[in-house]
Amino acid sequence: MLAHIHEFLQWLDNKQIRSIDQLTNRHITNYQNYLETCLNKLFKEHLLSDSHQNKSFIAVDKLLEFLPPYGMTNTPILIHRRMEMNEKSGYSK
């Protein structure tokens, strides 16, 4: 899960989001859209698997759950988004 959080934080950094306080629902939605169109690093002709996307969504949800007890009061809404998985390949139908 830490690798997925790291990917998310790198994505935020690339978008010039330098503080977690700047995080908004729009950023979360944009990251979801990015994951849905991002190419697999090993198999360049394939998109990320649904499994990878789901693990990323879960990691972002966990990060958002973690922040309020540590003083972040404007935490974006949890996404609870999951991709429907193709049983054979792990990729979208």
Legacy VTK file of the C-alpha trace (Angstrom):
# vtk DataFile Version 3.0
C-alpha trace
ASCII
DATASET POLYDATA
POINTS 93 float
0.000 0.000 0.000
2.893 2.371 0.679
3.988 2.103 -2.948
0.515 3.224 -4.080
0.546 6.156 -1.653
4.022 7.056 -2.905
2.729 7.026 -6.513
-0.140 9.315 -5.489
2.195 11.734 -3.691
4.518 11.786 -6.723
1.548 12.538 -8.952
0.565 15.418 -6.634
4.120 16.727 -6.708
4.089 16.664 -10.511
0.892 18.736 -10.360
2.674 21.328 -8.173
0.738 20.309 -5.041
3.436 20.794 -2.416
1.313 20.576 0.743
-1.313 18.012 1.680
-3.471 20.971 2.811
-3.884 21.886 -0.876
-5.541 18.537 -1.645
-9.114 18.831 -2.977
-11.801 16.513 -4.321
-10.842 17.689 -7.809
-7.322 16.335 -7.314
-8.709 12.966 -6.232
-10.986 12.792 -9.282
-8.152 13.824 -11.597
-5.923 11.131 -10.103
-8.622 8.512 -10.679
-8.901 9.612 -14.304
-5.123 9.479 -14.630
-5.030 5.894 -13.322
-7.708 4.831 -15.787
-5.618 6.079 -18.712
-2.117 5.339 -17.405
-0.061 2.733 -19.241
1.402 -0.251 -17.433
5.151 0.252 -16.916
6.006 -3.357 -17.834
3.499 -3.909 -20.626
3.429 -0.539 -22.367
0.570 -1.535 -24.670
-1.746 -2.222 -21.680
-3.452 0.091 -19.264
-2.976 -0.446 -15.555
-4.840 -3.509 -14.352
-8.098 -3.056 -12.468
-6.387 -4.690 -9.505
-3.637 -2.057 -9.511
-6.191 0.734 -9.842
-8.275 -0.693 -6.990
-5.218 -0.941 -4.742
-4.425 2.689 -5.576
-8.001 3.782 -4.799
-7.893 1.907 -1.476
-4.524 3.486 -0.610
-5.854 6.998 -1.306
-8.951 6.248 0.797
-6.733 5.076 3.679
-4.597 8.209 3.393
-7.728 10.385 3.515
-8.978 8.467 6.583
-5.611 8.992 8.283
-5.442 12.788 7.924
-8.337 14.214 10.046
-7.064 13.003 13.450
-3.808 14.839 12.678
-5.467 18.205 12.165
-6.480 18.272 8.501
-10.068 19.499 8.687
-10.710 20.013 4.972
-9.999 16.411 3.926
-11.523 15.489 0.558
-14.412 13.029 0.577
-13.422 9.363 0.513
-13.749 7.935 -2.976
-14.696 4.292 -2.280
-14.302 3.739 -6.003
-13.508 0.285 -7.344
-13.100 -1.116 -10.833
-15.119 -4.155 -11.881
-12.559 -6.841 -12.579
-12.357 -9.342 -15.395
-11.703 -12.660 -13.626
-9.191 -13.959 -16.189
-6.909 -11.022 -16.799
-7.508 -8.486 -14.036
-8.227 -5.863 -16.688
-11.491 -4.046 -17.442
-14.141 -5.819 -19.430
LINES 1 94
93 0 1 2 3 4 5 6 7 8 9 10 11 12 13 14 15 16 17 18 19 20 21 22 23 24 25 26 27 28 29 30 31 32 33 34 35 36 37 38 39 40 41 42 43 44 45 46 47 48 49 50 51 52 53 54 55 56 57 58 59 60 61 62 63 64 65 66 67 68 69 70 71 72 73 74 75 76 77 78 79 80 81 82 83 84 85 86 87 88 89 90 91 92
